[in-house]
Amino acid sequence: MSTLEDSKAEDVIVVDLAGKTTIADYMVIATGRSRRQISGLAQNLVKTIKSAKFGRPGVEGMGRCDWVLLDAGDTIIHLFRPEIRTFYNLEKMWTVDFPEDEKSAALGN
């Protein structure tokens, strides 16, 4: 989080995915003002993750830098331009509370 804040990412949120999916424990969503800033944010995160000895995260979307996804294992990081973040609205999708029977069915229980 501090790497994103130090790089002037906006509207940084952390979504706890526990009990919602098995793909990760947390999802971080942040906004960059431009493609150039998103590219810089992604590059800084890759360096930070590697230097912390967490391996090299998978990175998708660096070609356009509208939406860059970093897969750091237990944490998935989404970096968006403002209009792309608004369009996909991942926060809403992942913060919805499902009734317990639907949650169990979705997780295969």
N, CA, C and O of each residue as an XYZ file, in Angstrom:
436
protein
N       0.820     -1.196      0.000
C       0.000      0.000      0.000
C       0.859      1.253      0.000
O       0.563      2.208     -0.719
N       1.918      1.261      0.796
C       2.728      2.475      0.870
C       3.398      2.768     -0.464
O       3.591      3.934     -0.808
N       3.763      1.721     -1.232
C       4.355      1.939     -2.550
C       3.369      2.670     -3.449
O       3.756      3.584     -4.177
N       2.107      2.281     -3.408
C       1.085      2.949     -4.218
C       0.871      4.382     -3.752
O       0.791      5.297     -4.571
N       0.780      4.578     -2.451
C       0.557      5.924     -1.919
C       1.755      6.831     -2.192
O       1.585      8.005     -2.522
N       2.966      6.287     -2.054
C       4.172      7.075     -2.337
C       4.238      7.483     -3.804
O       4.801      8.526     -4.138
N       3.665      6.663     -4.676
C       3.676      6.947     -6.114
C       2.451      7.735     -6.551
O       2.197      7.880     -7.747
N       1.698      8.239     -5.599
C       0.535      9.101     -5.843
C      -0.640      8.390     -6.516
O      -1.406      9.017     -7.249
N      -0.787      7.079     -6.268
C      -1.986      6.384     -6.730
C      -3.178      6.964     -5.977
O      -3.045      7.410     -4.837
N      -4.327      6.956     -6.614
C      -5.531      7.528     -6.007
C      -6.542      6.439     -5.676
O      -6.553      5.368     -6.284
N      -7.388      6.738     -4.699
C      -8.500      5.852     -4.329
C      -8.059      4.408     -4.141
O      -8.656      3.493     -4.709
N      -7.027      4.205     -3.353
C      -6.513      2.862     -3.097
C      -7.423      2.173     -2.084
O      -7.673      2.691     -0.995
N      -7.913      0.994     -2.467
C      -8.724      0.216     -1.531
C      -8.214     -1.217     -1.512
O      -7.605     -1.695     -2.468
N      -8.478     -1.883     -0.404
C      -8.142     -3.298     -0.251
C      -9.447     -4.040     -0.013
O     -10.224     -3.687      0.873
N      -9.677     -5.074     -0.816
C     -10.869     -5.897     -0.685
C     -10.443     -7.242     -0.102
O      -9.588     -7.928     -0.662
N     -11.038     -7.609      1.014
C     -10.776     -8.906      1.635
C     -11.584     -9.953      0.877
O     -12.813     -9.892      0.846
N     -10.900    -10.903      0.273
C     -11.561    -11.916     -0.540
C     -11.816    -13.219      0.222
O     -12.351    -14.174     -0.343
N     -11.440    -13.260      1.484
C     -11.615    -14.478      2.280
C     -13.076    -14.922      2.254
O     -13.976    -14.137      2.554
N     -13.301    -16.169      1.899
C     -14.641    -16.717      1.854
C     -15.419    -16.375      0.596
O     -16.548    -16.834      0.423
N     -14.827    -15.571     -0.291
C     -15.513    -15.185     -1.530
C     -14.945    -15.900     -2.745
O     -15.654    -16.118     -3.728
N     -13.665    -16.269     -2.685
C     -13.005    -16.930     -3.803
C     -11.737    -17.612     -3.311
O     -11.253    -17.331     -2.214
N     -11.214    -18.498     -4.122
C      -9.954    -19.160     -3.776
C      -8.793    -18.608     -4.598
O      -7.669    -19.093     -4.471
N      -9.043    -17.594     -5.447
C      -7.979    -17.077     -6.311
C      -6.956    -16.244     -5.562
O      -5.800    -16.165     -5.980
N      -7.358    -15.622     -4.461
C      -6.447    -14.780     -3.680
C      -7.102    -14.453     -2.343
O      -8.303    -14.650     -2.159
N      -6.298    -13.954     -1.422
C      -6.825    -13.526     -0.125
C      -7.243    -12.062     -0.132
O      -8.180    -11.666      0.560
N      -6.527    -11.261     -0.933
C      -6.802     -9.822     -0.991
C      -6.727     -9.320     -2.420
O      -6.006     -9.866     -3.255
N      -7.484     -8.274     -2.680
C      -7.423     -7.572     -3.946
C      -7.210     -6.092     -3.636
O      -7.937     -5.497     -2.840
N      -6.208     -5.518     -4.275
C      -5.941     -4.095     -4.124
C      -6.358     -3.430     -5.436
O      -6.001     -3.892     -6.519
N      -7.109     -2.348     -5.322
C      -7.559     -1.603     -6.494
C      -7.105     -0.158     -6.326
O      -7.310      0.449     -5.275
N      -6.487      0.388     -7.373
C      -5.994      1.762     -7.308
C      -6.156      2.427     -8.675
O      -6.253      1.758     -9.703
N      -6.183      3.740     -8.658
C      -6.336      4.525     -9.878
C      -5.080      5.343    -10.131
O      -4.494      5.914     -9.211
N      -4.678      5.388    -11.400
C      -3.605      6.271    -11.855
C      -4.207      7.299    -12.802
O      -5.181      7.010    -13.497
N      -3.644      8.471    -12.832
C      -4.200      9.550    -13.649
C      -3.913      9.400    -15.135
O      -4.610      9.988    -15.963
N      -2.904      8.626    -15.479
C      -2.523      8.494    -16.887
C      -1.901      7.127    -17.128
O      -1.557      6.413    -16.186
N      -1.762      6.775    -18.387
C      -1.110      5.512    -18.736
C       0.333      5.497    -18.243
O       0.831      4.472    -17.778
N       0.987      6.630    -18.349
C       2.379      6.730    -17.894
C       2.486      6.481    -16.387
O       3.386      5.774    -15.933
N       1.576      7.056    -15.624
C       1.602      6.838    -14.182
C       1.297      5.378    -13.839
O       1.931      4.802    -12.955
N       0.332      4.782    -14.532
C       0.005      3.381    -14.276
C       1.202      2.489    -14.575
O       1.484      1.559    -13.820
N       1.903      2.760    -15.663
C       3.107      2.003    -15.995
C       4.140      2.138    -14.881
O       4.739      1.146    -14.465
N       4.349      3.350    -14.400
C       5.300      3.586    -13.308
C       4.881      2.892    -12.024
O       5.716      2.319    -11.325
N       3.578      2.941    -11.706
C       3.073      2.254    -10.515
C       3.352      0.761    -10.603
O       3.833      0.149     -9.650
N       3.043      0.184    -11.762
C       3.250     -1.259    -11.952
C       4.728     -1.620    -11.826
O       5.071     -2.594    -11.155
N       5.599     -0.853    -12.459
C       7.032     -1.140    -12.392
C       7.551     -1.030    -10.961
O       8.353     -1.857    -10.526
N       7.096     -0.013    -10.227
C       7.507      0.137     -8.826
C       7.026     -1.026     -7.977
O       7.757     -1.509     -7.112
N       5.797     -1.480     -8.217
C       5.269     -2.612     -7.456
C       6.055     -3.881     -7.739
O       6.352     -4.642     -6.818
N       6.393     -4.118     -8.991
C       7.179     -5.308     -9.337
C       8.516     -5.275     -8.599
O       8.929     -6.284     -8.028
N       9.194     -4.131     -8.606
C      10.474     -4.000     -7.894
C      10.305     -4.236     -6.399
O      11.107     -4.938     -5.782
N       9.265     -3.651     -5.819
C       9.031     -3.784     -4.381
C       8.741     -5.228     -4.000
O       9.270     -5.732     -3.009
N       7.907     -5.886     -4.779
C       7.552     -7.278     -4.498
C       8.777     -8.176     -4.626
O       8.996     -9.053     -3.791
N       9.575     -7.961     -5.667
C      10.791     -8.760     -5.853
C      11.792     -8.509     -4.735
O      12.377     -9.455     -4.210
N      11.998     -7.251     -4.363
C      12.990     -6.943     -3.324
C      12.555     -7.447     -1.954
O      13.397     -7.669     -1.084
N      11.263     -7.628     -1.750
C      10.758     -8.186     -0.489
C      10.807     -9.712     -0.504
O      10.352    -10.365      0.435
N      11.368    -10.277     -1.585
C      11.546    -11.730     -1.717
C      10.226    -12.492     -1.824
O      10.115    -13.624     -1.354
N       9.225    -11.863     -2.446
C       7.947    -12.522     -2.686
C       7.854    -13.072     -4.102
O       6.774    -13.460     -4.548
N       8.975    -13.109     -4.810
C       8.983    -13.608     -6.185
C       8.662    -12.514     -7.184
O       8.567    -11.336     -6.840
N       8.499    -12.930     -8.420
C       8.159    -11.985     -9.481
C       6.677    -12.130     -9.807
O       6.243    -13.199    -10.236
N       5.898    -11.072     -9.611
C       4.470    -11.182     -9.885
C       4.191    -11.279    -11.386
O       4.941    -10.753    -12.207
N       3.103    -11.959    -11.722
C       2.636    -11.965    -13.098
C       2.038    -10.600    -13.411
O       1.347    -10.014    -12.578
N       2.300    -10.101    -14.595
C       1.808     -8.772    -14.972
C       1.095     -8.866    -16.313
O       1.625     -9.438    -17.266
N      -0.105     -8.306    -16.386
C      -0.888     -8.259    -17.620
C      -1.323     -6.817    -17.874
O      -1.625     -6.076    -16.939
N      -1.352     -6.432    -19.142
C      -1.907     -5.139    -19.511
C      -0.915     -4.002    -19.661
O      -1.326     -2.855    -19.832
N       0.380     -4.284    -19.604
C       1.374     -3.211    -19.698
C       1.423     -2.573    -21.099
O       1.907     -1.451    -21.249
N       0.935     -3.270    -22.101
C       0.964     -2.720    -23.456
C       0.150     -1.443    -23.602
O       0.588     -0.495    -24.253
N      -1.030     -1.417    -22.998
C      -1.903     -0.241    -23.111
C      -1.927      0.600    -21.836
O      -2.099      1.818    -21.891
N      -1.756     -0.045    -20.708
C      -1.781      0.627    -19.397
C      -3.111      1.325    -19.099
O      -3.142      2.354    -18.424
N      -4.207      0.758    -19.608
C      -5.540      1.216    -19.192
C      -5.929      0.513    -17.898
O      -6.498      1.106    -16.982
N      -5.594     -0.794    -17.862
C      -5.872     -1.649    -16.710
C      -4.715     -2.627    -16.626
O      -4.558     -3.487    -17.492
N      -3.916     -2.498    -15.596
C      -2.789     -3.404    -15.390
C      -3.097     -4.260    -14.175
O      -3.497     -3.756    -13.126
N      -2.905     -5.569    -14.334
C      -3.146     -6.522    -13.266
C      -1.821     -7.135    -12.861
O      -1.056     -7.591    -13.711
N      -1.548     -7.147    -11.569
C      -0.370     -7.813    -11.028
C      -0.850     -8.939    -10.132
O      -1.617     -8.714     -9.196
N      -0.400    -10.146    -10.420
C      -0.760    -11.308     -9.623
C       0.430    -11.644     -8.738
O       1.437    -12.185     -9.196
N       0.292    -11.312     -7.459
C       1.367    -11.546     -6.498
C       1.013    -12.704     -5.572
O       1.358    -12.693     -4.390
N       0.329    -13.693     -6.115
C      -0.029    -14.861     -5.313
C      -1.257    -14.619     -4.472
O      -2.377    -14.655     -4.983
N      -1.065    -14.373     -3.187
C      -2.195    -14.153     -2.284
C      -2.856    -12.794     -2.460
O      -3.928    -12.544     -1.910
N      -2.219    -11.920     -3.226
C      -2.757    -10.582     -3.462
C      -2.771    -10.287     -4.955
O      -1.784    -10.498     -5.659
N      -3.902     -9.801     -5.415
C      -4.043     -9.372     -6.806
C      -4.196     -7.854     -6.790
O      -4.981     -7.310     -6.014
N      -3.448     -7.184     -7.642
C      -3.467     -5.717     -7.673
C      -3.964     -5.266     -9.034
O      -3.444     -5.689    -10.066
N      -4.979     -4.400     -9.032
C      -5.536     -3.827    -10.249
C      -5.213     -2.334    -10.269
O      -5.511     -1.613     -9.317
N      -4.610     -1.884    -11.349
C      -4.315     -0.464    -11.532
C      -5.110      0.019    -12.739
O      -4.969     -0.524    -13.835
N      -5.942      1.031    -12.544
C      -6.852      1.493    -13.583
C      -6.674      2.977    -13.904
O      -6.260      3.763    -13.052
N      -6.993      3.346    -15.141
C      -7.274      4.740    -15.433
C      -8.684      5.003    -14.902
O      -9.484      4.070    -14.830
N      -9.014      6.241    -14.530
C     -10.296      6.510    -13.855
C     -11.536      5.998    -14.594
O     -12.404      5.374    -13.982
N     -11.626      6.250    -15.881
C     -12.844      5.845    -16.608
C     -12.954      4.329    -16.759
O     -14.061      3.795    -16.828
N     -11.834      3.642    -16.811
C     -11.848      2.183    -16.907
C     -12.280      1.588    -15.562
O     -13.051      0.629    -15.519
N     -11.780      2.159    -14.477
C     -12.179      1.680    -13.146
C     -13.672      1.873    -12.937
O     -14.345      0.986    -12.411
N     -14.191      3.015    -13.341
C     -15.615      3.283    -13.204
C     -16.436      2.289    -14.016
O     -17.460      1.791    -13.548
N     -15.987      2.003    -15.230
C     -16.719      1.089    -16.106
C     -16.818     -0.315    -15.510
O     -17.904     -0.894    -15.481
N     -15.707     -0.869    -15.037
C     -15.694     -2.236    -14.524
C     -16.185     -2.353    -13.083
O     -16.751     -3.380    -12.710
N     -15.979     -1.328    -12.273
C     -16.512     -1.249    -10.910
C     -16.288     -2.540    -10.103
O     -17.223     -3.100     -9.530
N     -15.041     -2.990    -10.074
C     -14.707     -4.227     -9.369
C     -15.027     -4.160     -7.884
O     -15.390     -5.171     -7.282
N     -14.897     -2.982     -7.289
C     -15.185     -2.853     -5.853
C     -16.588     -3.343     -5.546
O     -16.802     -4.088     -4.590
N     -17.537     -2.922     -6.357
C     -18.928     -3.288     -6.110
C     -19.121     -4.794     -6.269
O     -19.797     -5.428     -5.459
N     -18.532     -5.357     -7.305
C     -18.696     -6.785     -7.561
C     -18.146     -7.623     -6.403
O     -18.759     -8.616     -6.011
N     -16.996     -7.228     -5.859
C     -16.341     -8.055     -4.851
C     -16.711     -7.705     -3.421
O     -16.311     -8.420     -2.502
N     -17.453     -6.641     -3.198
C     -17.829     -6.295     -1.831
C     -19.288     -6.613     -1.540
O     -19.770     -6.332     -0.442
N     -19.998     -7.192     -2.500
C     -21.384     -7.579     -2.290
C     -21.419     -8.779     -1.349
O     -20.676     -9.742     -1.537
N     -22.276     -8.721     -0.348
C     -22.449     -9.856      0.558
C     -23.546    -10.757      0.005
O     -24.672    -10.318     -0.228
N     -23.198    -12.025     -0.200
C     -24.145    -13.002     -0.705
C     -24.798    -13.722      0.466
O     -24.186    -13.875      1.523
N     -26.041    -14.164      0.280
C     -26.637    -15.031      1.311
C     -25.760    -16.269      1.488
O     -25.110    -16.710      0.541
N     -25.740    -16.822      2.683
C     -24.824    -17.916      3.025
C     -24.964    -19.124      2.097
O     -23.955    -19.732      1.740
N     -26.194    -19.490      1.696
C     -26.360    -20.655      0.816
C     -25.792    -20.401     -0.573
O     -25.246    -21.320     -1.183
N     -25.904    -19.179     -1.091
C     -25.317    -18.840     -2.397
C     -23.792    -18.821     -2.303
O     -23.108    -19.264     -3.225
N     -23.261    -18.313     -1.196
C     -21.812    -18.278     -1.004
C     -21.250    -19.691     -0.978
O     -20.227    -19.962     -1.607
N     -21.901    -20.587     -0.264
C     -21.446    -21.990     -0.198
C     -21.492    -22.642     -1.566
O     -20.562    -23.356     -1.942
N     -22.557    -22.410     -2.312
C     -22.688    -22.996     -3.647
C     -21.617    -22.461     -4.581
O     -21.060    -23.219     -5.374
N     -21.317    -21.166     -4.503
C     -20.302    -20.552     -5.355
C     -18.916    -21.105     -5.047
O     -18.083    -21.219     -5.946
N     -18.661    -21.446     -3.801
C     -17.365    -21.987     -3.407
C     -17.308    -23.505     -3.535
O     -16.281    -24.117     -3.241
N     -18.411    -24.113     -3.975
C     -18.423    -25.557     -4.187
C     -18.601    -26.360     -2.905
O     -18.223    -27.531     -2.849
N     -19.165    -25.750     -1.891
C     -19.373    -26.450     -0.609
C     -20.768    -27.011     -0.519
O     -21.121    -27.630      0.485
